[in-house]
């Protein structure tokens, strides 16, 4: 699973946003969305799910900054409240595969032998299927909803973290400080979790920031397809799906949640780039 940006996009980003400023820029973008999510009850001028047919399909302006949808719901309020759901998707959609992949990758790299062979064969099986297709199949089996999405992300997304951590552990366990720990009689548990794993997590942590972009886009995609967040909950993917029938007459219904997805994804991408530069890694 390759999350590296296309060369043209990466070159454009590094030309106009120097690497030393990427961490700050990404942090500011994500920080603003976090602030909007926390302050949603006070920032949103209207109830995000309250319908008012008398003001349906109003263009941006006046009391409705981003206009209204076909049910008369305020788009600005729904975008602000949607930040809560999409940030939750990014956080939980990364934590579960990160945790599972880190543990399995560390055990595989450190123990080797049968454990390593089994983990690597499972990874090969998962990678044999297209990422999105396998994820949608799991969600279809479990049923629509965010719970199914998180389970699917954990079952499919852990392989990248496992490969990263395993590679780091295989390198680090030959270092002098690990050999010294073994000569002192430290247990395998202490060596793995107190000496190896903390030093092997750098690449996985940097990758998790880039993975947030993938999780955000996948979350919006499954919601768009009706397999993720269910209406009338304010979520950006759901909003894009609801406005597709009005794209030629009421462009604002899909445009503003689409821009929100792009901005949050850009924030995580910049944060990953800056964090990777700071920690000496390359995503």
N, C-alpha and C positions, 0 to 999 in steps of 0.2 A: 504494500500500500504506500504509494509515493505521494507525500503531501507537499513536496517542493513546488513553489510557484513557477510558472513558465518563465523562461529566461527573459523575455521582453518585459513581463510584469515586474520581475525582481530588479531588472536594470532600471526601469522607470522609477520604482520606489527608492532605490539607492541613489539615484541621481537627484531627486527632488527632496528626499528625506535622508540626510546623512545617518550612517549607522549609529553614531554616538547620540543622536537625538531620537532614534526609533523607540527606545525603551520608554523615554519620557512621553513621547507622542502617544504610543499605544496605551500606556498607563493612564494618561489623561482621558482618552476616549472611553476606555472601559470604566474609569472612575465616574465620568459623567453619566454613563448609562446606569451604573450602580446607584448613583445619587437620584436619578430619575425614578428608578424602581422603588427605592426606599421612600421617596417623597410623592409617590404616585397619588395617594389620597388627597394631597394638597395641590399638586401640579395639574391634575386632570380636572377640567372645569365641569365635566359631565360624567354621569354613570356610564361605564364602558359597555354595558349590555342592555341599558334601558332603550327601548324602541320608541320613536316618535315619527310616525308616517307623515306628519304635517311638514317636516323639514327634511325629507329624504332627498338624496342626491344634490345637496347644496354644494356649490363650488367652494374652494378655499377662500376664506376672508370673513370679516366680521366676527361674530361670536364663535364661529366654527373655523378655527385657524387652518385646519387641514381639510375642511369640508365635512360632509356626512355621507354615509353609505345608503344603500337602497332601503334600509330599515330605519333611517333617520338617526343612526348612532354616530356620535362624534368621533371622527378618525383620529384626531390628536389624542383624545382620552384613551382610545383603544391602543394606540401605539405606545403611550406611556405605560399603561397597565401591562401591555404585552411584553415589555422589557423584563418584568418579573418572571414571567413564564420562560422566556428564551434564555435569560441568564441562568435560571434553574436548570434548564436543559443542558446548557454548556457545562455547568459545574458537575451535576450528577452523571451526565453522559461521559465525562472524562474520569471521574473518581473511580468508578467501578472497574472499567477496563485497566486503568492505571494500577490499581491495587492488585487485581488478579494477575495481570501480566508481569508485574514486578516480582511478586512472590514466586510464580512458576519459572520465570526466567532466571532468578537467583538460584533456586533449587536445581534447575537444569544445569546451569553453568558450574555450580560448585560440586554437586554430587556426581555428575557425569553418568556414564554407564547406561543402565536400563532406564533410569529416570530421564536422562537427557535424550535418549533415543525415542521414548514415548512422547515426550513433549514436542520434540521436533517433528515427529510424524503427524501429530495432531495439528501443528502449525501448518504443515504442508497441505493437509486436507482442507483446512479453513481457507488458505490462500488459493486453493484450486477453484474456488467459486468467486464470482464477482462480488465485491463488498456489499453494494447496495442491494443486489438481488438476494443474497443470503440473508441480509438484515430484514428485508421486506417479507421473506418467506417465514422467518421466525415470528415476526409481528403478526402475520396472517394466521399462524397456528395458535398463538397466545391470545389473539384478539386485540382490537384497537385500544389505544390508551398510552399514556406516558410510562406506566409501569412496564408494559410490553416493550416499549422503545428502549428503556434503560437495560432491560434484560438482553435484548438483541444487541445493543452496543457492547455490553460486557462480553457476550459470547463471541462476538466477531472482532471487536477492537483490541482485545488483550494481546493478540499475536505480535503486534508491532512493538509494544512495550517489552514483551518477553524476549524478543530477538535483540533489542537494544541492551537490556540488562544482562542477558546471557553473554553477549559479546564482551561487555565491560568486565563481568565477573571472571570470564576465562582469561582475560588479560591481567586483571589485578591479583588473582590468586597465585600468580607466579612472582609477585613482587616480594621484596625483602621483608616488609613489615608483616606480611601474612606468614611467611616462613618463620619469622621470629615469634609470632603468636602461636604457631603450632609447636615450636620448640619449647615454649613456656608451658605447654600442656593445656592451653585453652580449649574449651569444648567447641564442637562444630557450630553449635547454635550461636555462641558468642562471636566466633570468627565471622560467621555469615552475616549476622544482623547488627553487630557493633563495629565491625571493621570493613567488611567487603561492601555491604549494601549501601551505607552512607556515601561511599566513594563512587559507587556505580550508578547513582541516581541522577547525576547531572544531565546526561543526554536524555533520559526519560522525562525529566522535568521540563527541559526546553521543548521536547517534542510534544508534551501535553498542551503547551500553549498553542502550537500549530494545530493540534488535534481538536482544540476547541472550535476552530473554524470548520473543520469537517463535521463535528457533532452539531454545530449550529445549522449548517446547510442541510444535513440529513434530517434534523428535527423539523425544520421548515418544510422539507420535501415530503416527509411522511404525513405531516399535518395537512399539507396541500392535497395529498392523495386520500385524506380522510382516515388515516390509520394512526394518527398521533393525537394531538389535542383536539377535543371535540367542541364544535360550536355549542353555545354562543361565547365560549371563553375567548378573551382577547389574546390572540397569539398571531405573530406576524405571518407565518405560513398559512394559517386559516384565513387571515384577512386578504392575502393575495389570491387565494382560491375563491373567496366570496366575491371579489371584484373582477374576476376574469371575464364575466359576461358583460361587464360595463366598461371594458377597457377603451372603447372608442367614444363613449359618451360621458363617462365619469372616470377619467384616468387617475384621479387622486386616490381612489379606493385601493388600488394596487401599488401605486408609485411610492407613497410614503412608508408603508410597511416594508416594501422592497428596499428602499434606501436605508431603513433602519437595520435590516439584515446586512447590507453591504458595509455600513459604518461599523457595526459591532465586529464583523469578520475582519475588517481592516485593523481595528484596534488589537485584536488577538494576534493577527499576523505581525504587526509592528512590534508588539510586546515580545513575541517569540524571537524575532530578528534581533532586537536589542538585548534580550536576555542571553541569547546564544552568543552574541558578540562579547558581552560582559563576562560570561563564563568560559569563553574560549571554545564554544561548540559552534557547529554549523548545521542548521536544519535543512 
